[in-house]
Amino acid sequence: MGMPIAHERRWSVEDVWALPDDPGQRYETVDGELLVSPMPRFVHQRAVAKLGLQIGVYLTGQTVGELMFSPYDVVLDPYTLMQPDLLVIAPVSADVVRGEVAPPAPYLALEVLSPSTVRADRLRKRPRYQRAGIECWLVDLDSQLIERWMPGDDRPQICAAWVTWQPAGAGEAFKLDVAALMRAVLGTSDEKTAGTTAQQ
């Protein structure tokens, strides 16, 4: 998430972990490029919460994965650490819960686009998720749609009405009413208010 820092240093995961804690910033590195983004605003967090609630209920019924929220480090290589807004990992064993074994990489990562992060989410993080074999959803509040990127895709599936997702082992599909989600997130009944809220 966030804008890249323009200089020649190649940032490792260890470098990012060594940075001092800053509650007002989020730090990630993608292929050695440091990304710094401000803490998200209200509308962004509302989208994360409402979307997470629906996915969480589905996963509880299907027991094919576990939903996690940012901040949660996804380490893909020594120079790539990303924090998706939402992610789904395979069910974990007790040794992962105890911290004895690293958790698995996600098989689904979701990013809610914000003005301060949209460029990095689209051009840095999304392609890196795909290279790692991770499905990626970009939730676009301005356009009120979800871009669904599969690992091998050159173009996304544009979902303005519904997203249907069925991970391996699930007995039934997750069906997300995108339009209803956007109404719930933006809390609007008229276009003027919707446009104002989406810019926050």
Secondary structure, 3 states (H helix, E strand, C coil): CCEECCCCCCCCHHHHHHCCCCCCEEEEEECCEEEEEECCCHHHHHHHHHHHHHHHHHHHHHCCCEEEECCCCEEEECCEEECCCEEEECCCCHHHHCCCCCCCCCCEEEEECCCCCHHHHHHHHHHHHHHCCCEEEEEECCCCEEEEECCCCCCCEEECCEEEECCCCCCCCEEEEHHHHHHHHHCCCCHHHHHHHHCC
